[in-house]
Amino acid sequence: MATKYGKKASEKVEKAMHKKKKGTLKSGRSGKKVTSRKQAIAIGLSEARKSGAKVPKKKTTKSSGKSSRSSSTKKS
């Protein structure tokens, strides 16, 4: 079985974790200090994606295929 993440990706995550521990890792959008471990990993993976490292695609939520109209709104 092939590995999911490349070496470059793990290096980016490692750097993000070190920055988080130092207290210098900032969120991209708000610029606030990152304290969450999960958020630090997400930032590292995001940077790895941007640099072209081997990282799986983001998981996206699938919307249900139903439209806003339901059968109960039809008049008989």
PQR file with spaces between the fields and no chain letter, atoms N, CA, C, O and H, PARSE charges and radii, in Angstrom:
ATOM       1  N    MET     1       0.836   -1.182    0.000 -0.4000 1.5000
ATOM       2  CA   MET     1       0.000    0.000    0.000 -0.0000 2.0000
ATOM       3  C    MET     1       0.888    1.254    0.000  0.5500 1.7000
ATOM       4  O    MET     1       1.856    1.336    0.755 -0.5500 1.4000
ATOM       5  N    ALA     2       0.554    2.206   -0.835 -0.4000 1.5000
ATOM       6  CA   ALA     2       1.344    3.428   -0.956 -0.0000 2.0000
ATOM       7  C    ALA     2       1.072    4.366    0.217  0.5500 1.7000
ATOM       8  O    ALA     2       0.005    4.324    0.828 -0.5500 1.4000
ATOM       9  H    ALA     2      -0.233    2.139   -1.449  0.4000 1.0000
ATOM      10  N    THR     3       2.059    5.215    0.520 -0.4000 1.5000
ATOM      11  CA   THR     3       1.866    6.178    1.598 -0.0000 2.0000
ATOM      12  C    THR     3       0.963    7.307    1.118  0.5500 1.7000
ATOM      13  O    THR     3       0.985    7.680   -0.055 -0.5500 1.4000
ATOM      14  H    THR     3       2.927    5.250    0.023  0.4000 1.0000
ATOM      15  N    LYS     4       0.174    7.843    2.035 -0.4000 1.5000
ATOM      16  CA   LYS     4      -0.780    8.897    1.680 -0.0000 2.0000
ATOM      17  C    LYS     4      -0.084   10.252    1.551  0.5500 1.7000
ATOM      18  O    LYS     4      -0.409   11.042    0.665 -0.5500 1.4000
ATOM      19  H    LYS     4       0.157    7.540    2.988  0.4000 1.0000
ATOM      20  N    TYR     5       0.874   10.513    2.440 -0.4000 1.5000
ATOM      21  CA   TYR     5       1.514   11.820    2.473 -0.0000 2.0000
ATOM      22  C    TYR     5       2.970   11.704    2.058  0.5500 1.7000
ATOM      23  O    TYR     5       3.646   10.731    2.392 -0.5500 1.4000
ATOM      24  H    TYR     5       1.138    9.871    3.160  0.4000 1.0000
ATOM      25  N    GLY     6       3.449   12.705    1.327 -0.4000 1.5000
ATOM      26  CA   GLY     6       4.840   12.739    0.911 -0.0000 2.0000
ATOM      27  C    GLY     6       5.733   13.275    2.011  0.5500 1.7000
ATOM      28  O    GLY     6       5.254   13.767    3.033 -0.5500 1.4000
ATOM      29  H    GLY     6       2.900   13.495    1.056  0.4000 1.0000
ATOM      30  N    LYS     7       7.054   13.172    1.790 -0.4000 1.5000
ATOM      31  CA   LYS     7       8.030   13.629    2.778 -0.0000 2.0000
ATOM      32  C    LYS     7       7.923   15.142    2.983  0.5500 1.7000
ATOM      33  O    LYS     7       8.014   15.632    4.109 -0.5500 1.4000
ATOM      34  H    LYS     7       7.443   12.772    0.961  0.4000 1.0000
ATOM      35  N    LYS     8       7.733   15.863    1.899 -0.4000 1.5000
ATOM      36  CA   LYS     8       7.627   17.331    1.967 -0.0000 2.0000
ATOM      37  C    LYS     8       6.426   17.750    2.818  0.5500 1.7000
ATOM      38  O    LYS     8       6.492   18.730    3.559 -0.5500 1.4000
ATOM      39  H    LYS     8       7.659   15.465    0.984  0.4000 1.0000
ATOM      40  N    ALA     9       5.332   16.998    2.705 -0.4000 1.5000
ATOM      41  CA   ALA     9       4.133   17.307    3.476 -0.0000 2.0000
ATOM      42  C    ALA     9       4.404   17.156    4.971  0.5500 1.7000
ATOM      43  O    ALA     9       3.982   17.993    5.769 -0.5500 1.4000
ATOM      44  H    ALA     9       5.279   16.201    2.103  0.4000 1.0000
ATOM      45  N    SER    10       5.104   16.098    5.345 -0.4000 1.5000
ATOM      46  CA   SER    10       5.382   15.883    6.764 -0.0000 2.0000
ATOM      47  C    SER    10       6.330   16.954    7.301  0.5500 1.7000
ATOM      48  O    SER    10       6.246   17.331    8.470 -0.5500 1.4000
ATOM      49  H    SER    10       5.448   15.419    4.697  0.4000 1.0000
ATOM      50  N    GLU    11       7.237   17.446    6.443 -0.4000 1.5000
ATOM      51  CA   GLU    11       8.139   18.519    6.866 -0.0000 2.0000
ATOM      52  C    GLU    11       7.364   19.812    7.124  0.5500 1.7000
ATOM      53  O    GLU    11       7.638   20.522    8.091 -0.5500 1.4000
ATOM      54  H    GLU    11       7.305   17.140    5.494  0.4000 1.0000
ATOM      55  N    LYS    12       6.403   20.110    6.259 -0.4000 1.5000
ATOM      56  CA   LYS    12       5.592   21.325    6.429 -0.0000 2.0000
ATOM      57  C    LYS    12       4.770   21.257    7.708  0.5500 1.7000
ATOM      58  O    LYS    12       4.663   22.243    8.438 -0.5500 1.4000
ATOM      59  H    LYS    12       6.181   19.532    5.473  0.4000 1.0000
ATOM      60  N    VAL    13       4.188   20.084    7.980 -0.4000 1.5000
ATOM      61  CA   VAL    13       3.386   19.908    9.199 -0.0000 2.0000
ATOM      62  C    VAL    13       4.281   20.033   10.424  0.5500 1.7000
ATOM      63  O    VAL    13       3.900   20.639   11.425 -0.5500 1.4000
ATOM      64  H    VAL    13       4.274   19.283    7.387  0.4000 1.0000
ATOM      65  N    GLU    14       5.468   19.456   10.336 -0.4000 1.5000
ATOM      66  CA   GLU    14       6.418   19.522   11.453 -0.0000 2.0000
ATOM      67  C    GLU    14       6.802   20.974   11.751  0.5500 1.7000
ATOM      68  O    GLU    14       6.874   21.369   12.915 -0.5500 1.4000
ATOM      69  H    GLU    14       5.778   18.963    9.523  0.4000 1.0000
ATOM      70  N    LYS    15       7.047   21.765   10.708 -0.4000 1.5000
ATOM      71  CA   LYS    15       7.387   23.176   10.897 -0.0000 2.0000
ATOM      72  C    LYS    15       6.220   23.936   11.526  0.5500 1.7000
ATOM      73  O    LYS    15       6.421   24.780   12.400 -0.5500 1.4000
ATOM      74  H    LYS    15       6.988   21.444    9.762  0.4000 1.0000
ATOM      75  N    ALA    16       5.014   23.636   11.082 -0.4000 1.5000
ATOM      76  CA   ALA    16       3.828   24.301   11.634 -0.0000 2.0000
ATOM      77  C    ALA    16       3.663   23.954   13.112  0.5500 1.7000
ATOM      78  O    ALA    16       3.296   24.813   13.913 -0.5500 1.4000
ATOM      79  H    ALA    16       4.851   22.950   10.372  0.4000 1.0000
ATOM      80  N    MET    17       3.931   22.708   13.474 -0.4000 1.5000
ATOM      81  CA   MET    17       3.812   22.287   14.870 -0.0000 2.0000
ATOM      82  C    MET    17       4.855   22.991   15.749  0.5500 1.7000
ATOM      83  O    MET    17       4.561   23.386   16.877 -0.5500 1.4000
ATOM      84  H    MET    17       4.229   22.010   12.823  0.4000 1.0000
ATOM      85  N    HIS    18       6.076   23.142   15.220 -0.4000 1.5000
ATOM      86  CA   HIS    18       7.112   23.846   15.977 -0.0000 2.0000
ATOM      87  C    HIS    18       6.731   25.304   16.188  0.5500 1.7000
ATOM      88  O    HIS    18       6.916   25.847   17.277 -0.5500 1.4000
ATOM      89  H    HIS    18       6.315   22.821   14.304  0.4000 1.0000
ATOM      90  N    LYS    19       6.195   25.944   15.137 -0.4000 1.5000
ATOM      91  CA   LYS    19       5.763   27.338   15.249 -0.0000 2.0000
ATOM      92  C    LYS    19       4.639   27.477   16.272  0.5500 1.7000
ATOM      93  O    LYS    19       4.602   28.439   17.039 -0.5500 1.4000
ATOM      94  H    LYS    19       6.045   25.504   14.252  0.4000 1.0000
ATOM      95  N    LYS    20       3.712   26.494   16.276 -0.4000 1.5000
ATOM      96  CA   LYS    20       2.597   26.513   17.232 -0.0000 2.0000
ATOM      97  C    LYS    20       3.139   26.432   18.658  0.5500 1.7000
ATOM      98  O    LYS    20       2.687   27.153   19.547 -0.5500 1.4000
ATOM      99  H    LYS    20       3.742   25.713   15.653  0.4000 1.0000
ATOM     100  N    LYS    21       4.111   25.545   18.863 -0.4000 1.5000
ATOM     101  CA   LYS    21       4.668   25.358   20.192 -0.0000 2.0000
ATOM     102  C    LYS    21       5.414   26.603   20.669  0.5500 1.7000
ATOM     103  O    LYS    21       5.393   26.945   21.851 -0.5500 1.4000
ATOM     104  H    LYS    21       4.479   24.959   18.141  0.4000 1.0000
ATOM     105  N    LYS    22       6.078   27.277   19.714 -0.4000 1.5000
ATOM     106  CA   LYS    22       6.775   28.522   20.036 -0.0000 2.0000
ATOM     107  C    LYS    22       5.799   29.654   20.308  0.5500 1.7000
ATOM     108  O    LYS    22       6.103   30.588   21.051 -0.5500 1.4000
ATOM     109  H    LYS    22       6.095   26.999   18.753  0.4000 1.0000
ATOM     110  N    GLY    23       4.616   29.563   19.695 -0.4000 1.5000
ATOM     111  CA   GLY    23       3.606   30.608   19.847 -0.0000 2.0000
ATOM     112  C    GLY    23       3.648   31.628   18.729  0.5500 1.7000
ATOM     113  O    GLY    23       3.109   32.727   18.864 -0.5500 1.4000
ATOM     114  H    GLY    23       4.369   28.805   19.092  0.4000 1.0000
ATOM     115  N    THR    24       4.294   31.268   17.612 -0.4000 1.5000
ATOM     116  CA   THR    24       4.416   32.215   16.497 -0.0000 2.0000
ATOM     117  C    THR    24       3.540   31.842   15.308  0.5500 1.7000
ATOM     118  O    THR    24       3.524   32.563   14.310 -0.5500 1.4000
ATOM     119  H    THR    24       4.732   30.376   17.502  0.4000 1.0000
ATOM     120  N    LEU    25       2.809   30.726   15.392 -0.4000 1.5000
ATOM     121  CA   LEU    25       1.944   30.308   14.286 -0.0000 2.0000
ATOM     122  C    LEU    25       0.661   31.128   14.321  0.5500 1.7000
ATOM     123  O    LEU    25      -0.034   31.183   15.335 -0.5500 1.4000
ATOM     124  H    LEU    25       2.822   30.140   16.203  0.4000 1.0000
ATOM     125  N    LYS    26       0.364   31.763   13.192 -0.4000 1.5000
ATOM     126  CA   LYS    26      -0.824   32.612   13.104 -0.0000 2.0000
ATOM     127  C    LYS    26      -1.798   32.049   12.086  0.5500 1.7000
ATOM     128  O    LYS    26      -1.399   31.425   11.103 -0.5500 1.4000
ATOM     129  H    LYS    26       0.928   31.718   12.368  0.4000 1.0000
ATOM     130  N    SER    27      -3.068   32.274   12.333 -0.4000 1.5000
ATOM     131  CA   SER    27      -4.124   31.871   11.425 -0.0000 2.0000
ATOM     132  C    SER    27      -4.069   32.770   10.198  0.5500 1.7000
ATOM     133  O    SER    27      -3.800   33.965   10.313 -0.5500 1.4000
ATOM     134  H    SER    27      -3.392   32.781   13.132  0.4000 1.0000
ATOM     135  N    GLY    28      -4.319   32.204    9.034 -0.4000 1.5000
ATOM     136  CA   GLY    28      -4.236   32.955    7.787 -0.0000 2.0000
ATOM     137  C    GLY    28      -5.299   34.020    7.661  0.5500 1.7000
ATOM     138  O    GLY    28      -5.016   35.123    7.194 -0.5500 1.4000
ATOM     139  H    GLY    28      -4.538   31.233    8.940  0.4000 1.0000
ATOM     140  N    ARG    29      -6.506   33.716    8.063 -0.4000 1.5000
ATOM     141  CA   ARG    29      -7.622   34.631    7.852 -0.0000 2.0000
ATOM     142  C    ARG    29      -7.662   35.758    8.888  0.5500 1.7000
ATOM     143  O    ARG    29      -7.700   36.935    8.530 -0.5500 1.4000
ATOM     144  H    ARG    29      -6.736   32.820    8.442  0.4000 1.0000
ATOM     145  N    SER    30      -7.653   35.395   10.161 -0.4000 1.5000
ATOM     146  CA   SER    30      -7.813   36.423   11.192 -0.0000 2.0000
ATOM     147  C    SER    30      -6.474   36.942   11.711  0.5500 1.7000
ATOM     148  O    SER    30      -6.405   38.039   12.265 -0.5500 1.4000
ATOM     149  H    SER    30      -7.622   34.439   10.452  0.4000 1.0000
ATOM     150  N    GLY    31      -5.421   36.164   11.534 -0.4000 1.5000
ATOM     151  CA   GLY    31      -4.109   36.575   12.025 -0.0000 2.0000
ATOM     152  C    GLY    31      -3.916   36.331   13.514  0.5500 1.7000
ATOM     153  O    GLY    31      -2.929   36.771   14.104 -0.5500 1.4000
ATOM     154  H    GLY    31      -5.478   35.273   11.083  0.4000 1.0000
ATOM     155  N    LYS    32      -4.882   35.615   14.122 -0.4000 1.5000
ATOM     156  CA   LYS    32      -4.776   35.309   15.549 -0.0000 2.0000
ATOM     157  C    LYS    32      -3.817   34.147   15.775  0.5500 1.7000
ATOM     158  O    LYS    32      -3.546   33.365   14.863 -0.5500 1.4000
ATOM     159  H    LYS    32      -5.683   35.258   13.643  0.4000 1.0000
ATOM     160  N    LYS    33      -3.302   34.043   17.009 -0.4000 1.5000
ATOM     161  CA   LYS    33      -2.386   32.976   17.355 -0.0000 2.0000
ATOM     162  C    LYS    33      -3.130   31.631   17.393  0.5500 1.7000
ATOM     163  O    LYS    33      -4.231   31.533   17.935 -0.5500 1.4000
ATOM     164  H    LYS    33      -3.522   34.679   17.749  0.4000 1.0000
ATOM     165  N    VAL    34      -2.510   30.609   16.812 -0.4000 1.5000
ATOM     166  CA   VAL    34      -3.112   29.279   16.774 -0.0000 2.0000
ATOM     167  C    VAL    34      -2.724   28.518   18.031  0.5500 1.7000
ATOM     168  O    VAL    34      -1.544   28.446   18.375 -0.5500 1.4000
ATOM     169  H    VAL    34      -1.615   30.689   16.373  0.4000 1.0000
ATOM     170  N    THR    35      -3.716   27.945   18.727 -0.4000 1.5000
ATOM     171  CA   THR    35      -3.442   27.166   19.932 -0.0000 2.0000
ATOM     172  C    THR    35      -3.852   25.706   19.760  0.5500 1.7000
ATOM     173  O    THR    35      -3.427   24.847   20.533 -0.5500 1.4000
ATOM     174  H    THR    35      -4.675   28.003   18.448  0.4000 1.0000
ATOM     175  N    SER    36      -4.665   25.424   18.767 -0.4000 1.5000
ATOM     176  CA   SER    36      -5.179   24.078   18.557 -0.0000 2.0000
ATOM     177  C    SER    36      -4.191   23.225   17.748  0.5500 1.7000
ATOM     178  O    SER    36      -3.656   23.677   16.736 -0.5500 1.4000
ATOM     179  H    SER    36      -5.010   26.121   18.139  0.4000 1.0000
ATOM     180  N    ARG    37      -3.958   22.002   18.201 -0.4000 1.5000
ATOM     181  CA   ARG    37      -3.067   21.069   17.508 -0.0000 2.0000
ATOM     182  C    ARG    37      -3.629   20.720   16.137  0.5500 1.7000
ATOM     183  O    ARG    37      -2.891   20.672   15.153 -0.5500 1.4000
ATOM     184  H    ARG    37      -4.393   21.635   19.024  0.4000 1.0000
ATOM     185  N    LYS    38      -4.920   20.480   16.073 -0.4000 1.5000
ATOM     186  CA   LYS    38      -5.573   20.120   14.810 -0.0000 2.0000
ATOM     187  C    LYS    38      -5.460   21.246   13.792  0.5500 1.7000
ATOM     188  O    LYS    38      -5.244   21.004   12.604 -0.5500 1.4000
ATOM     189  H    LYS    38      -5.520   20.519   16.872  0.4000 1.0000
ATOM     190  N    GLN    39      -5.608   22.471   14.266 -0.4000 1.5000
ATOM     191  CA   GLN    39      -5.518   23.621   13.369 -0.0000 2.0000
ATOM     192  C    GLN    39      -4.090   23.775   12.839  0.5500 1.7000
ATOM     193  O    GLN    39      -3.896   24.140   11.680 -0.5500 1.4000
ATOM     194  H    GLN    39      -5.783   22.668   15.230  0.4000 1.0000
ATOM     195  N    ALA    40      -3.098   23.498   13.677 -0.4000 1.5000
ATOM     196  CA   ALA    40      -1.697   23.579   13.254 -0.0000 2.0000
ATOM     197  C    ALA    40      -1.416   22.548   12.160  0.5500 1.7000
ATOM     198  O    ALA    40      -0.722   22.848   11.188 -0.5500 1.4000
ATOM     199  H    ALA    40      -3.256   23.201   14.619  0.4000 1.0000
ATOM     200  N    ILE    41      -1.944   21.355   12.313 -0.4000 1.5000
ATOM     201  CA   ILE    41      -1.775   20.306   11.305 -0.0000 2.0000
ATOM     202  C    ILE    41      -2.451   20.714   10.004  0.5500 1.7000
ATOM     203  O    ILE    41      -1.899   20.522    8.920 -0.5500 1.4000
ATOM     204  H    ILE    41      -2.508   21.112   13.103  0.4000 1.0000
ATOM     205  N    ALA    42      -3.651   21.279   10.120 -0.4000 1.5000
ATOM     206  CA   ALA    42      -4.389   21.720    8.932 -0.0000 2.0000
ATOM     207  C    ALA    42      -3.629   22.806    8.182  0.5500 1.7000
ATOM     208  O    ALA    42      -3.609   22.809    6.952 -0.5500 1.4000
ATOM     209  H    ALA    42      -4.099   21.435   11.001  0.4000 1.0000
ATOM     210  N    ILE    43      -3.005   23.724    8.906 -0.4000 1.5000
ATOM     211  CA   ILE    43      -2.226   24.785    8.276 -0.0000 2.0000
ATOM     212  C    ILE    43      -1.015   24.197    7.568  0.5500 1.7000
ATOM     213  O    ILE    43      -0.691   24.602    6.452 -0.5500 1.4000
ATOM     214  H    ILE    43      -3.021   23.721    9.906  0.4000 1.0000
ATOM     215  N    GLY    44      -0.343   23.241    8.210 -0.4000 1.5000
ATOM     216  CA   GLY    44       0.811   22.577    7.602 -0.0000 2.0000
ATOM     217  C    GLY    44       0.447   21.850    6.327  0.5500 1.7000
ATOM     218  O    GLY    44       1.176   21.927    5.338 -0.5500 1.4000
ATOM     219  H    GLY    44      -0.606   22.912    9.117  0.4000 1.0000
ATOM     220  N    LEU    45      -0.675   21.145    6.336 -0.4000 1.5000
ATOM     221  CA   LEU    45      -1.124   20.414    5.142 -0.0000 2.0000
ATOM     222  C    LEU    45      -1.536   21.379    4.036  0.5500 1.7000
ATOM     223  O    LEU    45      -1.301   21.116    2.857 -0.5500 1.4000
ATOM     224  H    LEU    45      -1.267   21.083    7.139  0.4000 1.0000
ATOM     225  N    SER    46      -2.145   22.483    4.415 -0.4000 1.5000
ATOM     226  CA   SER    46      -2.555   23.481    3.439 -0.0000 2.0000
ATOM     227  C    SER    46      -1.332   24.076    2.739  0.5500 1.7000
ATOM     228  O    SER    46      -1.332   24.254    1.521 -0.5500 1.4000
ATOM     229  H    SER    46      -2.336   22.697    5.373  0.4000 1.0000
ATOM     230  N    GLU    47      -0.298   24.378    3.513 -0.4000 1.5000
ATOM     231  CA   GLU    47       0.944   24.908    2.940 -0.0000 2.0000
ATOM     232  C    GLU    47       1.597   23.875    2.032  0.5500 1.7000
ATOM     233  O    GLU    47       2.158   24.223    0.993 -0.5500 1.4000
ATOM     234  H    GLU    47      -0.298   24.234    4.502  0.4000 1.0000
ATOM     235  N    ALA    48       1.524   22.605    2.424 -0.4000 1.5000
ATOM     236  CA   ALA    48       2.101   21.532    1.609 -0.0000 2.0000
ATOM     237  C    ALA    48       1.359   21.405    0.278  0.5500 1.7000
ATOM     238  O    ALA    48       1.975   21.191   -0.766 -0.5500 1.4000
ATOM     239  H    ALA    48       1.068   22.323    3.268  0.4000 1.0000
ATOM     240  N    ARG    49       0.038   21.538    0.324 -0.4000 1.5000
ATOM     241  CA   ARG    49      -0.761   21.494   -0.918 -0.0000 2.0000
ATOM     242  C    ARG    49      -0.352   22.614   -1.867  0.5500 1.7000
ATOM     243  O    ARG    49      -0.196   22.401   -3.070 -0.5500 1.4000
ATOM     244  H    ARG    49      -0.463   21.712    1.172  0.4000 1.0000
ATOM     245  N    LYS    50      -0.180   23.814   -1.307 -0.4000 1.5000
ATOM     246  CA   LYS    50       0.187   24.974   -2.116 -0.0000 2.0000
ATOM     247  C    LYS    50       1.557   24.790   -2.769  0.5500 1.7000
ATOM     248  O    LYS    50       1.782   25.242   -3.892 -0.5500 1.4000
ATOM     249  H    LYS    50      -0.306   23.988   -0.330  0.4000 1.0000
ATOM     250  N    SER    51       2.472   24.121   -2.055 -0.4000 1.5000
ATOM     251  CA   SER    51       3.817   23.927   -2.598 -0.0000 2.0000
ATOM     252  C    SER    51       3.895   22.734   -3.551  0.5500 1.7000
ATOM     253  O    SER    51       4.942   22.484   -4.148 -0.5500 1.4000
ATOM     254  H    SER    51       2.289   23.754   -1.142  0.4000 1.0000
ATOM     255  N    GLY    52       2.792   21.998   -3.694 -0.4000 1.5000
ATOM     256  CA   GLY    52       2.744   20.888   -4.648 -0.0000 2.0000
ATOM     257  C    GLY    52       3.179   19.551   -4.079  0.5500 1.7000
ATOM     258  O    GLY    52       3.503   18.642   -4.842 -0.5500 1.4000
ATOM     259  H    GLY    52       1.941   22.200   -3.208  0.4000 1.0000
ATOM     260  N    ALA    53       3.196   19.403   -2.762 -0.4000 1.5000
ATOM     261  CA   ALA    53       3.582   18.145   -2.131 -0.0000 2.0000
ATOM     262  C    ALA    53       2.472   17.107   -2.281  0.5500 1.7000
ATOM     263  O    ALA    53       1.331   17.437   -2.603 -0.5500 1.4000
ATOM     264  H    ALA    53       2.933   20.142   -2.142  0.4000 1.0000
ATOM     265  N    LYS    54       2.834   15.839   -2.040 -0.4000 1.5000
ATOM     266  CA   LYS    54       1.860   14.750   -2.164 -0.0000 2.0000
ATOM     267  C    LYS    54       0.966   14.732   -0.920  0.5500 1.7000
ATOM     268  O    LYS    54       1.357   14.246    0.141 -0.5500 1.4000
ATOM     269  H    LYS    54       3.761   15.571   -1.779  0.4000 1.0000
ATOM     270  N    VAL    55      -0.232   15.269   -1.080 -0.4000 1.5000
ATOM     271  CA   VAL    55      -1.212   15.347    0.005 -0.0000 2.0000
ATOM     272  C    VAL    55      -2.565   14.988   -0.578  0.5500 1.7000
ATOM     273  O    VAL    55      -2.915   15.497   -1.643 -0.5500 1.4000
ATOM     274  H    VAL    55      -0.550   15.664   -1.942  0.4000 1.0000
ATOM     275  N    PRO    56      -3.355   14.115    0.085 -0.5600 1.5000
ATOM     276  CA   PRO    56      -4.696   13.797   -0.418  0.2800 2.0000
ATOM     277  C    PRO    56      -5.572   15.042   -0.457  0.5500 1.7000
ATOM     278  O    PRO    56      -5.324   16.009    0.263 -0.5500 1.4000
ATOM     279  N    LYS    57      -6.594   15.011   -1.299 -0.4000 1.5000
ATOM     280  CA   LYS    57      -7.515   16.139   -1.426 -0.0000 2.0000
ATOM     281  C    LYS    57      -8.286   16.336   -0.132  0.5500 1.7000
ATOM     282  O    LYS    57      -8.455   15.406    0.656 -0.5500 1.4000
ATOM     283  H    LYS    57      -6.796   14.225   -1.884  0.4000 1.0000
ATOM     284  N    LYS    58      -8.755   17.577    0.076 -0.4000 1.5000
ATOM     285  CA   LYS    58      -9.567   17.888    1.252 -0.0000 2.0000
ATOM     286  C    LYS    58     -10.866   17.113    1.193  0.5500 1.7000
ATOM     287  O    LYS    58     -11.420   16.887    0.118 -0.5500 1.4000
ATOM     288  H    LYS    58      -8.617   18.333   -0.564  0.4000 1.0000
ATOM     289  N    LYS    59     -11.350   16.707    2.362 -0.4000 1.5000
ATOM     290  CA   LYS    59     -12.657   16.051    2.421 -0.0000 2.0000
ATOM     291  C    LYS    59     -13.723   17.123    2.329  0.5500 1.7000
ATOM     292  O    LYS    59     -13.682   18.108    3.066 -0.5500 1.4000
ATOM     293  H    LYS    59     -10.900   16.891    3.235  0.4000 1.0000
ATOM     294  N    THR    60     -14.671   16.941    1.435 -0.4000 1.5000
ATOM     295  CA   THR    60     -15.758   17.897    1.315 -0.0000 2.0000
ATOM     296  C    THR    60     -17.066   17.208    1.656  0.5500 1.7000
ATOM     297  O    THR    60     -17.231   16.015    1.399 -0.5500 1.4000
ATOM     298  H    THR    60     -14.704   16.140    0.836  0.4000 1.0000
ATOM     299  N    THR    61     -17.980   17.944    2.224 -0.4000 1.5000
ATOM     300  CA   THR    61     -19.279   17.373    2.559 -0.0000 2.0000
ATOM     301  C    THR    61     -20.150   17.410    1.316  0.5500 1.7000
ATOM     302  O    THR    61     -20.209   18.410    0.600 -0.5500 1.4000
ATOM     303  H    THR    61     -17.846   18.913    2.432  0.4000 1.0000
ATOM     304  N    LYS    62     -20.813   16.313    1.083 -0.4000 1.5000
ATOM     305  CA   LYS    62     -21.696   16.231   -0.075 -0.0000 2.0000
ATOM     306  C    LYS    62     -23.077   16.733    0.325  0.5500 1.7000
ATOM     307  O    LYS    62     -23.624   16.325    1.350 -0.5500 1.4000
ATOM     308  H    LYS    62     -20.766   15.501    1.665  0.4000 1.0000
ATOM     309  N    SER    63     -23.631   17.614   -0.487 -0.4000 1.5000
ATOM     310  CA   SER    63     -24.992   18.072   -0.202 -0.0000 2.0000
ATOM     311  C    SER    63     -25.955   17.040   -0.749  0.5500 1.7000
ATOM     312  O    SER    63     -25.668   16.379   -1.747 -0.5500 1.4000
ATOM     313  H    SER    63     -23.187   17.945   -1.319  0.4000 1.0000
ATOM     314  N    SER    64     -27.078   16.904   -0.107 -0.4000 1.5000
ATOM     315  CA   SER    64     -28.052   15.922   -0.572 -0.0000 2.0000
ATOM     316  C    SER    64     -28.618   16.377   -1.907  0.5500 1.7000
ATOM     317  O    SER    64     -28.771   17.577   -2.137 -0.5500 1.4000
ATOM     318  H    SER    64     -27.312   17.441    0.703  0.4000 1.0000
ATOM     319  N    GLY    65     -28.926   15.453   -2.775 -0.4000 1.5000
ATOM     320  CA   GLY    65     -29.395   15.770   -4.117 -0.0000 2.0000
ATOM     321  C    GLY    65     -30.818   16.265   -4.178  0.5500 1.7000
ATOM     322  O    GLY    65     -31.350   16.494   -5.265 -0.5500 1.4000
ATOM     323  H    GLY    65     -28.802   14.479   -2.588  0.4000 1.0000
ATOM     324  N    LYS    66     -31.443   16.434   -3.035 -0.4000 1.5000
ATOM     325  CA   LYS    66     -32.843   16.862   -3.011 -0.0000 2.0000
ATOM     326  C    LYS    66     -32.937   18.357   -3.257  0.5500 1.7000
ATOM     327  O    LYS    66     -32.099   19.128   -2.790 -0.5500 1.4000
ATOM     328  H    LYS    66     -31.011   16.248   -2.153  0.4000 1.0000
ATOM     329  N    SER    67     -33.938   18.750   -3.977 -0.4000 1.5000
ATOM     330  CA   SER    67     -34.162   20.177   -4.202 -0.0000 2.0000
ATOM     331  C    SER    67     -34.993   20.737   -3.048  0.5500 1.7000
ATOM     332  O    SER    67     -35.480   19.988   -2.201 -0.5500 1.4000
ATOM     333  H    SER    67     -34.619   18.124   -4.357  0.4000 1.0000
ATOM     334  N    SER    68     -35.146   22.044   -3.026 -0.4000 1.5000
ATOM     335  CA   SER    68     -35.877   22.682   -1.926 -0.0000 2.0000
ATOM     336  C    SER    68     -37.378   22.404   -2.006  0.5500 1.7000
ATOM     337  O    SER    68     -38.089   22.508   -1.006 -0.5500 1.4000
ATOM     338  H    SER    68     -34.750   22.652   -3.714  0.4000 1.0000
ATOM     339  N    ARG    69     -37.849   22.054   -3.187 -0.4000 1.5000
ATOM     340  CA   ARG    69     -39.275   21.727   -3.329 -0.0000 2.0000
ATOM     341  C    ARG    69     -39.516   20.288   -2.902  0.5500 1.7000
ATOM     342  O    ARG    69     -38.747   19.394   -3.258 -0.5500 1.4000
ATOM     343  H    ARG    69     -37.272   21.969   -3.999  0.4000 1.0000
ATOM     344  N    SER    70     -40.551   20.067   -2.160 -0.4000 1.5000
ATOM     345  CA   SER    70     -40.892   18.704   -1.779 -0.0000 2.0000
ATOM     346  C    SER    70     -42.250   18.333   -2.401  0.5500 1.7000
ATOM     347  O    SER    70     -42.979   19.180   -2.917 -0.5500 1.4000
ATOM     348  H    SER    70     -41.175   20.793   -1.871  0.4000 1.0000
ATOM     349  N    SER    71     -42.545   17.058   -2.329 -0.4000 1.5000
ATOM     350  CA   SER    71     -43.795   16.591   -2.963 -0.0000 2.0000
ATOM     351  C    SER    71     -45.036   17.106   -2.218  0.5500 1.7000
ATOM     352  O    SER    71     -46.123   17.154   -2.795 -0.5500 1.4000
ATOM     353  H    SER    71     -41.953   16.370   -1.909  0.4000 1.0000
ATOM     354  N    SER    72     -44.886   17.489   -0.954 -0.4000 1.5000
ATOM     355  CA   SER    72     -46.029   17.946   -0.168 -0.0000 2.0000
ATOM     356  C    SER    72     -46.487   19.362   -0.572  0.5500 1.7000
ATOM     357  O    SER    72     -47.600   19.771   -0.241 -0.5500 1.4000
ATOM     358  H    SER    72     -44.003   17.451   -0.486  0.4000 1.0000
ATOM     359  N    THR    73     -45.626   20.104   -1.287 -0.4000 1.5000
ATOM     360  CA   THR    73     -46.010   21.456   -1.679 -0.0000 2.0000
ATOM     361  C    THR    73     -46.865   21.481   -2.946  0.5500 1.7000
ATOM     362  O    THR    73     -47.467   22.502   -3.278 -0.5500 1.4000
ATOM     363  H    THR    73     -44.722   19.771   -1.556  0.4000 1.0000
ATOM     364  N    LYS    74     -46.910   20.358   -3.641 -0.4000 1.5000
ATOM     365  CA   LYS    74     -47.724   20.300   -4.862 -0.0000 2.0000
ATOM     366  C    LYS    74     -49.209   20.274   -4.519  0.5500 1.7000
ATOM     367  O    LYS    74     -49.626   19.591   -3.583 -0.5500 1.4000
ATOM     368  H    LYS    74     -46.420   19.529   -3.371  0.4000 1.0000
ATOM     369  N    LYS    75     -49.993   21.013   -5.273 -0.4000 1.5000
ATOM     370  CA   LYS    75     -51.447   21.029   -5.035 -0.0000 2.0000
ATOM     371  C    LYS    75     -52.095   19.930   -5.848  0.5500 1.7000
ATOM     372  O    LYS    75     -51.704   19.685   -6.989 -0.5500 1.4000
ATOM     373  H    LYS    75     -49.654   21.568   -6.033  0.4000 1.0000
ATOM     374  N    SER    76     -53.106   19.249   -5.256 -0.4000 1.5000
ATOM     375  CA   SER    76     -53.789   18.183   -5.987 -0.0000 2.0000
ATOM     376  C    SER    76     -55.165   18.594   -6.425  0.5500 1.7000
ATOM     377  O    SER    76     -55.873   17.807   -7.053 -0.5500 1.4000
ATOM     378  H    SER    76     -53.424   19.449   -4.329  0.4000 1.0000
